[in-house]
Structure formats: C-alpha cells, structure tokens
Amino acid sequence: MAELALTQLHPSLDDPVLLSMNLLNDIASDHPRAVSFAAGRPYENFFRVEQLHDYLGTFVAHLTDVVGLTDEQARRTVFQYGRTKGIIHDLVARYLEIDEGIAVDPDAIVVTVGSQEAVFLTLRSLRASPQDVVLAVAPTYFGLTGAARLLDMPVLDVGDAEGGLDLGDLERRVTAARAQGRRPRALYLVPDFSNPTGVSLDLATRIALLDLAAYLDLLIIEDNPYGVFQADPGTRPPNLKALDTRHQVVHVGSFAKTGLPGARVGFVVADQPVVRGGRPAGTLADRLSLIKSNVTLNTSPVAQAVIGGKLLRHGCSMIAANKREIEVYRANLRRMLAGLTARFGDSGPVTWNTPSGGFFVVLTVPFTVDDDALRRSAREHGVLWTPMHHFHHGMTSSHQIRLSFSLLDDASVDEGLDRLAAFVTAESRAAGSAA
Amino acid sequence: MAELALTQLHPSLDDPVLLSMNLLNDIASDHPRAVSFAAGRPYENFFRVEQLHDYLGTFVAHLTDVVGLTDEQARRTVFQYGRTKGIIHDLVARYLEIDEGIAVDPDAIVVTVGSQEAVFLTLRSLRASPQDVVLAVAPTYFGLTGAARLLDMPVLDVGDAEGGLDLGDLERRVTAARAQGRRPRALYLVPDFSNPTGVSLDLATRIALLDLAAYLDLLIIEDNPYGVFQADPGTRPPNLKALDTRHQVVHVGSFAKTGLPGARVGFVVADQPVVRGGRPAGTLADRLSLIKSNVTLNTSPVAQAVIGGKLLRHGCSMIAANKREIEVYRANLRRMLAGLTARFGDSGPVTWNTPSGGFFVVLTVPFTVDDDALRRSAREHGVLWTPMHHFHHGMTSSHQIRLSFSLLDDASVDEGLDRLAAFVTAESRAAGSAA
C-alpha cells in the first residue's frame, strides 16, 4: 500500500506555521458555544441569499447595457474560461480611485482568488533563488509566512515599534542580510489596521518608509484588507500605493471583508515595469498572470460577477456598500475599548492598544499565553481568542492576545469580555501563586 | 523608479512553457473571425444566466431542507469563509460513485480552484527536494508542465506508444532517473480522451500500469477532465482510481467541462495515508488542505454552491446533466472524422487518430508545423488550431496538429475543415517545392 512519510513531503507540511490555523480551528470547533474573539470574519447579519442573485443580475446587465456585449457574449463572459487577469479589473480600478485614492491602469491589476493568492503569486515571482528573502513587520499575518514557507523563502522579522514600524530596524535588517549574501526582495506589511495588531502607520512614517525602501532598493508589498473600515472618517492617511510615485509598491487588496468572503475575490496591483536585456517586457502584473495561469488559471468569473455586481450597486465604492457594517465595527470597537477599561481599569497590569479602525485589539497580560492557556479559556471560561505567538514564527508563547470584534453584537461583546475578565483573573492568580 | 529585470524573477517567468498559452491566445485574438479548432472549451449554446440562480437556489434549499441547517447557517455556508477542503465534498463523493465508480471517503477530497490548483497542490506536496521529479506521458497538457516549472520540479517524458502509454519506457525512465540520483515521485497522465491526443488507455494497460507503479513505488496522478464524454456509452474502461486497491492513485477531477468553466471548481482525491515517525498522520488530502490554506485559502463557496446545485439538479450525475452536450460532442467527433476522410482520403499523406470520445483529434501532416505555420493558417486561411509542439517541452515544431471540436456547430466543423484542407494543400505544395 502506498504510504507517504512526512519526511518525504515538502518540509512546510510539518511546519508549525502551516499547522497554526488548523490547531486554532480545532480548538474553536471543540467549543462551539464559546464566545469568539478569534474569527477575523466580517459581520454577517446583513447577508441575504437574494443579494447573490441581485449582484449577478446587475453585473450581467452592465455587460449588455453599458459595455455593449450581446446576451451571448455576456453569458460567455460569466460562464466560460476568461481573461487570466480577470473580468472586473476596470471596476476594481474605479474602486481603487474612489475609495483608496489610487490611480492605476486596469491592465496592471490581476484579480486573484482572495488576497492570499495575490501574496502567493507575488512571492513566487520574487523568489528566484535560495538567497531571496522577504521581510515582514512582526507580528505578521500567518498567510504571508505560510506562503513564504511553501516557496522555501525565508521571512526576516522587522520590529514594529510604537508607530507600527521601526525604520531603523528595517535598514539594519536589510544591511545585515546583504552582508550575509542574502537578497532582500520586499517588505510585507499591513499599514492600515494591521492584522494582528490593529495598528496603522502615520503619514510621516509612510513617507519615510517609501524613501527608505527606494534607498534600499526594496519593493513594498502593501496588504490592505481593512483600509475602508476606519472608525473616524477622514482621519486615515493615504495608503502607500496612493503615495507611490516610483512603482515601489505592490498593492494587495481583498473583497473578502468588503464584498463577501464566499466569493474569494482579491487582487494585486503590480505596475512595476519589467525589463528583458534592458528592454521593456511588460509589467509585473503580466508576469503574475503567467504564474496564475499555472496555479488557478482564472479567478471564478461567477464569483467575480458577484463582486462586480456589488461594486456596481454602490457606485464602485465599498465604503458606500459597507455603510451599515462600518457602523457596526465602529460601535464594536468603542464598546470593546470601554468594556476593557470597565473590567481592567486604566492603571492595572492588563493593557491594550487603541486602534482607530479595523477588526482587532491587542491585549497584554501579566502571565504567559500559550495554546494551553487558550484551551483553558475555552473550556473553563467559554471564550476564544488568538494567542499572539501564532503571529511570531518560532515562538510558542507570549504575553499578548489578539481580540477580534468584527463578528459580534453588543450582547456578545459584553458577555465575551466578562468571560475574558474571569479568565484573566484566574490566570493572573495562578501565575501569582506559582511565582 | 523600481524596475525589475526578468533575470531577477523566478526562471519560470521567461520559460517557453509558461509563455505558450499567451502566444496561442495572442494569435487567436489577432484573428477573431477565424474558425477555431484551438479552444478546448465546453459547448456553450446551452448556457443560460437563469441556471446560475437555479443552481444557487437549489444548493441553499438542500442545505436547509436536507442537511437541516437553519437559514442563518445556510447563508453563512455560502457567504463566509469555509472549510478549506470544501463544502460540496459529499456531493462530489456521490458523483464519483455514480459516474466514475469510485468509492471514496468525502474527507479524502479537497475541492480546488479547477483541476489546475489540484495538480499544483499535489506537485507542491511531492516536491520536497531538488532530486524530486515528476514523469508525464508525452505529449503533455501544459498545465502540468507549467505547474512543475513554478515548483522547480523537472518533468521527465514517458513515451505514449500506440495504446497511449509505453510501459517499458516508463520503467526504463524511472530506473535511469534513480541511477542518476533523482527521485521519481509520480507519473502524470490523462487516461481517458487525453489532452492533447484524445487517446484512451485500454483496460489491460491500466491494470499493468497499476502493477508496474506499485513495483516501482511510484504514485499516479490521474487527471480526468473528459472521462464522462464517451461517444459510445458503455465502452469506457474503469478509470485508474476505480481500479486502485493500494492508494496509489491521486485522482484529479474538474467541473470545468461538465459543470461550467466560470465556476472554476475542481477537486483532488488523495486518500494516501501519511505517516510521521511511523505513526498515522492523516491523509495526503489533509496535507494538500494545509497547502491550499496558504495558496487560495478556500475555493469560493459561491462557486461551489453553483456546482453543488447543478449536481443536485441531476442526481449527482454529470453524465445526466450533460446529456445534450454529450450528444453534441459525439456528433461533432463523427462529423470531424468523416469530414477528414472526405477531404484527405484514407490513403494519403495526411493521417489522424480516431478517439472514442473527448474533445480532441490529432492530425499528422507531411510538412513542418510551427507557430509561423499557425500564423499563416490564421491569416491566409482563417482557421485556428494548436501546434502539437506546445505539448512537447523543448520542441518548437512537429508534424502534428491538435484539433478541438467541442465548441463548434455543424456548419463551423464543415467550414473549418474546408479551410484546414486549403491550408494543408498550400503548405504541402510549399514543402514539396522547397524539397
């Protein structure tokens, strides 16, 4: 009987980074009645099946009435194999202009199976030899680390400091890597309401980062799943791609949070010029499209049509499309922050950060947080969250917890925080008596 | 300005294999009025937008009425992030039993973004070190070769002989590769109505292949996009997975041809046991799921719902769902074979094979066929087809042409063959006068 030893499969397949998500999902599914601060899913109470029909119909009508296709051509666009770079690239470009202030040629966009594929394609293009490495602001979303593992591409940590990025550390890491014969290709980060920290870079840091990256000859992979979810409208600085005058930024976006996760539609803007023997050879987007041809071929045109229809229904603004959700996230964030103060005070050993939007808050506690602590929390206190060490590869514990609040209603926030407080009290007491 | 030299990107991105599809698409789009024997797309005249609504509605009703989910749970299943291995695995398992005679635990199935992702995930799992190679029956579908290139995994050709596979050659290639320190991991092939040749393996060859692969300790990757499209019902031998008693076969399937291409839904059956330190550690499907988490995360649940609904509408039989299409393909195949005889006779220098189903016929001509010949055919004769050398990596010409007939009606078949005959006559004359 054919039996496969793990030692004969790709090393990533027994790597803690790839196993993280499974382990967390297993703990969650063992405790279905727990209140969950774990899942980074968008609010779902406004979902209706009829929306799918409406969005599909809207997109097909757009193809015939606005684009001018015949019924047969419109059907073919949605049903058949299609353009590798996608069929809603023009709508994505309008969305980027309206919501994100990014002006880009639609042909420099590749529509992908979520932002995960966008990151995977980008790393594949840049990982040309074993010397190539990617840098990432730590703590790092494990989708980046996992994709890099699959491609045998080391990830070098860069410190996040107070403001979300330690520029001095970035320069030191790049210089040290080069001195070791490594080739740093890009810095990955989530500059707006980061996963896992919820922190955003201020404008001065963004501008300084672009200048430093130019000086260091380093691309920036800007992952932007949460940008439109700002709690205080008008306070968000432009994203890196909007400030990019030198084609330094590969911008990765997602409609999983703003559209619907079940469509699995994301995209990458990659307008970097590529040269062959000094002569123009298209853009990086053209090359990512070649890779995509051999990974997933197309992003489902049906799924793209659903997202296209949602964009069209709201003038290509996902801020407009998510008016109600943005209000929920804003209210939940405020309730979380007020609820934490009410339960832990503002001078105690338990502290937390105060993001200005997004889905996440980070709690720092005076005891060690590992996966067993999460299991105790789920079993004894009925509350789930994400241990921060999963976002630091190589670590198995820390003193931090990621709290996600995107999926909850008022009562769940309150109940969840009560349970969390009971867990923190119990663990602090146990840590105190052990000390 | 950031500018990327191709020499600093992954080598596959300047590889003829990856550029093949682009080149062929470019020639096709330069000649929109040509009759096309090139596109391997399913027949599209039965597509209706209403079907999407019907399929989605059918699947959601199944979740509530049969599976017993609440409306809220059903919505969540289709709208939210979901199970990495997919949400229609049980329906896929029923389809495999009904149409393919394969009995498999639904948990050993991973639903993928088309069969391309299934092949990519499988190769990623098996390519553990630079010694690992995959074998493929030549000529080979370029999706396999392209995926292997992205993973720096060499592809070793195996001869196809008369019956579709030269078993002696397979054994010699594996032995020679091992003698060179290489580690052959699997043989990739399309045993039913192969792309590009249209040829099928007979039952004796299938059984002998399974025995030889067991002897050689080699997995088999069976890619089966066309199996249900047999022209003569009841004559198709069981596929390799249906004959597999030793977990030797990784079976890759696709709903692109039977469902709809625009859903981009395929799957892989990988029931191989995996061991860690001699102890059970799940199946290969579990490991492919880990890879998928970091490549595309999920296959769009919306797209899966469309395919799930189509399966449910037809008792989980894609043969039943494609009754009309199968009739079209059968009629087109007969019209192609009769039309070739009418135009080229049965004793001339032009020959072709006679597949018993699928989408393709292969023509052998007495002159050299390269990409320039295709350009002349398109420009001067208004007919497109696929030069066979694109399925032989490293070759730039051959004497063969792949003719696809799946997308055509009677008039197009006749007109296309007339144009093809004119092209063949002109090229034969030019070759004769040059000789």
Interface residues (C-beta under 8 A of the other chain):
Chain A: M1 A2 E3 L4 A5 L6 T7 Q8 L9 H10 P11 S12 L13 D14 L18 L19 M21 N22 R41 P42 E44 F47 R48 V49 L52 H53 L56 G57 V60 A74 R75 R76 V78 F79 Q80 Y81 G82 V113 G114 Q116 E117 F120 R124 S125 L126 R127 A128 G143 G146 A147 R149 L150 A214 D217 L219 R246 H247 Q248 A256 L260 P261 G262 A263 R264 V265 Q272 P273 V274 V275 R276 A281 L284 R287 L290 I291 S293 N294 V295 T296 L297 N298 T299 S300 P301 V302 A303 V306
Chain B: M1 A2 E3 L4 A5 L6 T7 Q8 L9 H10 P11 S12 L13 D14 L18 L19 M21 N22 R41 E44 F47 R48 V49 L52 H53 L56 G57 V60 A74 R75 R76 V78 F79 Q80 Y81 G82 V113 G114 Q116 E117 F120 R124 S125 L126 R127 A128 G143 G146 A147 R149 L150 A214 D217 L219 R246 H247 Q248 A256 L260 P261 G262 A263 R264 V265 Q272 P273 V274 V275 R276 A281 L284 R287 L290 I291 S293 N294 V295 T296 L297 N298 T299 S300 P301 V302 A303 V306
